[in-house]
Amino acid sequence: MRNAWSGHTFPHPAGRRRWMKDAGSMDPERPVQHILEHHRDLGPIFEIVVFGQKFVFVTDAELAAELNDESRFVKANSPALDGLRGIAGDGLFTAYNHEPNWQLAHDLLVPAFTKQAMQRYHPVMAETLDELFAVWDAGSGRVDLAADMTRLTLETIGRTGFSQAFGSFTTDEVHPFIEGMVTALTLGRRKGVLMALPGAKLLERRLDRKHADQLDYVRQFLDDIVAARRRSGSTDTDDLLGIMLDQAHPETGERLSDENIRFQILTFLVAGHETTSGALSFAFYYLARHPEVLAKAQAETDAILGDDPDATPSYEQVARFRYLRKVLDESLRLWPTAPGYARSPRETTTLGGRWTMTPDDWALVVLPLVQRDPAVWGEDADAFDPERPRPRLASTVKPFGTGERACIGRQFAVHEATMALARILHRYDIAGDPLYDLRIDERLTLMPEGMEVTLTRREALTVRRA
């Protein structure tokens, strides 16, 4: 994709080389963290040029608010998203705005996230948590929380969306689909970088050949899910797969092709578990680091769920965990698991009153910096405070994206994460490792790495209210 920004040169890292330009100022394995650590002082908008490919980054909330204006700007596919199209095609996340399957899939799947649909998913979410608890109770009490949250959320979206279980709690073996999916995500990020290199197409083909077996397995696994449902003769439209297979667009009568259904299943399996597991993991990281917040959050679960540590909230009760929701929101402000998005203008316009943008130009909104803008959040913007006031431009906190291309499953993710937080805090006391320094794994999403906590079952007397 182009990013010409004709006539504009933005601030950029020092030490630019003639041919490589700013290549040495980027860390391809941890690009988001590298920007936070080294490039925060470059201003509200800056560029990094790698082998002729210009990446323009926005870190200022005012500019982000302008880019979020749907009347002027639309989603653009970043190089990382384009790198995923080989496996995800024109799925909801990777489709270009002009591709018709995006609108078709979006219109078909909106009913899958209504209140009525969420009420159907709620018991499955609760049952999946019960299986996780059985594993925890049989263990030593020390768990890799991020890894277990990933297992939990993958099982949840697999079962609710596609009636597909992955056996995450019945075996220590990692399902080969998960390994293939992680490979696909990692390849997408690497291809996004390779697009700027000389001979990029040759390098991409080499990567695809190297990982062909895993990528072919992912495709075949997804196609088998579709084939099995078709063979069953089921006309059940209570899950995402049923809707995609059995529903036609109410106005046009169009249906999704089997290939596009495969793209959509992959999109939901990735987006439906990676972002939620990251959000939960960051929330638990901050809870373990802030005992006073943990105590208040646990007190809220006790007040709502009562004396029984095994209590499961009803669907209606989940919305009552308002303090837990603040914890989740503040964690996502500091570490949005989807760390940014790209935007392009619908027509030539001026950004910030000074920079001309054409539809060929795009800018990456760096959410971990936009959402920590001191001009909006104050000098303590990097601090975790679930009860901080919501200032002007708080609407630029966009961990689920923005506009019509924002995450269609946001309500699903928030409900799942809130219930998981509530049940885990109500059932266990949690202690983090005081020597642990936050390490973050970057694929297309952000996830704490190697974060172990100690869980201790709570007895009924410890949660009894006065």
SULZISUL-V127961 format. One record per residue. N is the residue number from 1. PHI is phi in radians with two decimals (999 if undefined). D_LAST is the distance of its C-alpha to the last C-alpha in whole Angstrom. Layout:
BEGIN
n: (N N)
phi: (PHI PHI)
d_last: (D_LAST D_LAST)
END
This chain:
BEGIN
n: (1 2 3 4 5 6 7 8 9 10 11 12 13 14 15 16 17 18 19 20 21 22 23 24 25 26 27 28 29 30 31 32 33 34 35 36 37 38 39 40 41 42 43 44 45 46 47 48 49 50 51 52 53 54 55 56 57 58 59 60 61 62 63 64 65 66 67 68 69 70 71 72 73 74 75 76 77 78 79 80 81 82 83 84 85 86 87 88 89 90 91 92 93 94 95 96 97 98 99 100 101 102 103 104 105 106 107 108 109 110 111 112 113 114 115 116 117 118 119 120 121 122 123 124 125 126 127 128 129 130 131 132 133 134 135 136 137 138 139 140 141 142 143 144 145 146 147 148 149 150 151 152 153 154 155 156 157 158 159 160 161 162 163 164 165 166 167 168 169 170 171 172 173 174 175 176 177 178 179 180 181 182 183 184 185 186 187 188 189 190 191 192 193 194 195 196 197 198 199 200 201 202 203 204 205 206 207 208 209 210 211 212 213 214 215 216 217 218 219 220 221 222 223 224 225 226 227 228 229 230 231 232 233 234 235 236 237 238 239 240 241 242 243 244 245 246 247 248 249 250 251 252 253 254 255 256 257 258 259 260 261 262 263 264 265 266 267 268 269 270 271 272 273 274 275 276 277 278 279 280 281 282 283 284 285 286 287 288 289 290 291 292 293 294 295 296 297 298 299 300 301 302 303 304 305 306 307 308 309 310 311 312 313 314 315 316 317 318 319 320 321 322 323 324 325 326 327 328 329 330 331 332 333 334 335 336 337 338 339 340 341 342 343 344 345 346 347 348 349 350 351 352 353 354 355 356 357 358 359 360 361 362 363 364 365 366 367 368 369 370 371 372 373 374 375 376 377 378 379 380 381 382 383 384 385 386 387 388 389 390 391 392 393 394 395 396 397 398 399 400 401 402 403 404 405 406 407 408 409 410 411 412 413 414 415 416 417 418 419 420 421 422 423 424 425 426 427 428 429 430 431 432 433 434 435 436 437 438 439 440 441 442 443 444 445 446 447 448 449 450 451 452 453 454 455 456 457 458 459 460 461 462 463 464 465 466)
phi: (999 -1.46 -2.65 -1.36 0.81 -0.97 1.48 -2.11 -2.12 -1.76 -0.93 -2.60 -1.03 -1.21 1.45 -1.07 -1.70 -1.05 -1.65 -1.32 1.00 -1.75 -0.98 -1.25 -1.68 -2.07 -1.90 -1.14 -1.52 -2.53 -1.11 -1.15 -1.13 -1.10 -1.10 -1.08 -1.42 -2.16 -2.14 -1.20 -1.62 -1.41 1.94 -1.21 -2.54 -2.58 -2.21 -2.28 -1.91 -2.17 0.89 1.57 -1.60 -1.62 -1.88 -1.89 -1.97 -1.97 -2.15 -1.86 -1.14 -1.09 -1.16 -1.09 -1.06 -1.17 -1.14 -1.36 -1.23 -1.16 -1.26 -2.02 -2.26 -2.33 -1.11 -2.07 -1.45 -1.22 -0.96 -1.12 -1.19 -1.07 -1.12 -1.51 -1.14 -1.09 -1.93 -1.85 0.87 -1.74 -1.15 -0.96 -1.41 -1.81 -1.14 -1.37 -1.05 -1.48 -1.37 -1.15 -1.15 -1.12 -1.12 -1.09 -1.13 -1.07 -1.13 -1.18 -1.66 -0.93 -1.10 -1.29 -2.21 -1.31 -1.03 -1.08 -1.16 -1.09 -1.13 -1.27 -1.32 -0.95 -1.09 -1.17 -1.03 -1.15 -1.13 -1.15 -1.08 -1.02 -1.17 -1.10 -1.08 -1.07 -1.16 -1.08 -1.15 -1.51 -1.68 -1.48 1.75 -1.82 -2.32 -1.48 -1.13 -1.10 -1.11 -1.26 -1.16 -1.16 -1.07 -1.06 -1.27 -1.16 -1.05 -1.13 -1.24 -1.08 -1.36 -1.26 -1.54 -2.43 0.90 -2.07 -1.66 -2.00 1.14 -1.13 -1.91 -1.96 -2.64 -1.47 -1.29 -1.39 -1.04 -1.04 -1.11 -1.12 -1.06 -1.15 -1.15 -1.10 -1.05 -1.09 -1.12 -1.12 -1.09 -1.02 -1.12 -1.15 -1.13 -1.04 -1.33 -1.12 -0.98 -1.54 -1.62 -1.08 1.23 -1.03 -1.09 -1.12 -1.12 -1.11 -1.10 -1.12 -1.09 -1.10 -1.15 -1.08 -1.93 -1.03 -1.08 -1.17 -1.17 -1.13 -1.09 -1.03 -1.07 -1.16 -1.04 -1.19 -1.10 -1.16 -1.06 -1.13 -1.10 -1.11 -1.16 -1.12 -1.12 -1.20 1.27 -1.19 -2.02 -1.26 -1.94 -1.51 -2.30 -1.07 -1.12 -1.05 -1.10 -1.16 -1.40 -1.96 -1.83 -1.87 -1.04 -1.10 -1.77 -1.76 1.33 -1.25 -2.21 -1.36 -1.29 -1.07 -1.11 -1.21 -1.06 -1.04 -1.07 -1.21 -1.06 -1.05 -1.01 -1.24 -1.13 -1.30 -1.17 -1.37 -2.17 -1.09 -1.22 -1.20 -1.14 -1.14 -1.07 -1.10 -1.15 -1.14 -1.07 -1.19 -1.04 -1.24 -1.07 -1.17 -1.52 -2.25 -0.98 -1.20 -1.23 -1.03 -1.10 -1.21 -1.15 -1.17 -1.10 -1.15 -1.11 -1.16 -1.14 -1.55 -1.70 1.49 -1.46 -1.53 -1.11 -1.57 -1.07 -1.96 -1.18 -1.26 -0.99 -1.18 -1.22 -1.01 -1.19 -1.45 -1.44 -1.28 -1.21 -1.04 -1.12 -1.13 -1.06 -1.11 -1.12 -1.20 -1.10 -1.26 -1.15 -1.31 -2.33 -1.12 -1.19 -1.70 -1.37 3.10 -2.70 -1.84 -2.35 -2.26 -1.37 -1.18 -2.60 -0.95 -2.61 -2.04 -1.69 1.11 1.30 -2.54 -1.94 -1.35 -2.11 -1.85 -1.05 -1.43 -1.66 -2.56 -2.29 -1.64 -1.45 -1.57 -1.06 -1.07 -1.68 -1.00 -1.43 -2.11 -1.07 -1.06 -1.14 -1.79 -1.78 1.56 -1.20 -1.71 -1.05 -1.44 -1.47 -1.52 -2.61 -1.07 -1.84 -1.10 -1.08 -1.55 -1.47 -1.01 1.25 -1.07 -1.19 -1.43 -1.34 -2.31 -1.16 -1.89 1.48 -2.45 1.26 -1.19 -1.71 -1.15 -1.03 -1.22 -1.75 -1.00 -1.07 -1.05 -1.10 -1.17 -1.10 -1.06 -1.16 -1.12 -1.13 -1.10 -1.00 -1.09 -1.20 -1.17 -1.18 -1.29 -1.64 -2.31 -1.54 -2.11 -2.27 -1.53 -1.46 -1.12 -1.59 -1.32 -1.81 -0.99 -2.07 -2.13 -1.58 -1.94 -1.88 -1.61 -2.05 -1.85 -2.60 -1.01 -2.10 1.14 -1.63 -1.73 -2.30 -1.85 -1.87 -2.20 -1.03 -1.58 -1.62 -0.99 -1.13 -1.29 -1.96 -1.18 -1.40 -1.20)
d_last: (62 64 62 65 64 67 68 65 64 61 59 59 58 61 64 65 67 70 70 66 65 61 61 60 57 55 53 54 51 48 50 47 45 49 49 46 47 51 51 49 51 54 53 51 54 56 58 58 62 62 66 66 63 61 57 56 53 51 48 47 45 48 50 47 47 50 51 48 50 51 54 55 54 53 52 54 54 54 56 53 53 57 56 54 56 58 56 53 56 56 52 50 49 52 55 57 56 60 59 59 56 53 53 54 51 49 50 49 46 44 43 42 39 38 35 36 37 34 32 35 34 30 30 33 31 28 30 32 28 28 31 30 27 29 32 29 28 31 32 31 28 31 32 34 31 34 36 34 33 36 36 33 35 38 37 35 38 41 39 38 41 44 43 44 42 42 41 39 37 39 42 42 45 45 46 50 49 46 49 51 49 48 51 52 50 51 54 54 53 56 58 57 58 61 62 63 65 69 69 66 67 69 65 63 65 65 62 62 64 62 59 61 60 56 56 58 56 53 56 56 53 52 55 55 51 53 56 54 52 55 57 54 55 52 51 47 46 43 43 45 48 48 48 51 53 53 53 55 55 55 58 60 59 59 57 56 59 57 58 56 53 53 53 50 48 48 47 44 43 44 42 39 38 39 38 34 34 35 32 30 31 31 28 27 29 28 24 25 27 24 21 19 20 19 16 15 17 15 12 14 14 11 10 14 14 11 11 14 16 19 18 21 21 23 26 25 21 23 24 20 20 21 20 21 25 25 25 27 30 30 31 33 35 35 36 38 38 42 43 45 48 51 53 56 58 59 62 63 61 60 57 56 59 61 61 63 61 63 62 63 61 57 54 51 48 46 43 41 43 43 39 39 42 42 43 40 37 38 39 36 37 36 33 30 28 26 25 29 30 33 36 39 41 37 39 41 38 40 38 39 43 44 46 48 48 44 42 42 39 36 34 34 33 31 29 29 28 25 24 25 23 20 21 22 19 16 18 20 19 22 24 28 31 31 35 35 37 37 40 41 43 45 46 46 43 41 38 37 39 38 34 33 29 27 24 22 20 17 15 13 11 11 9 7 4 0)
END
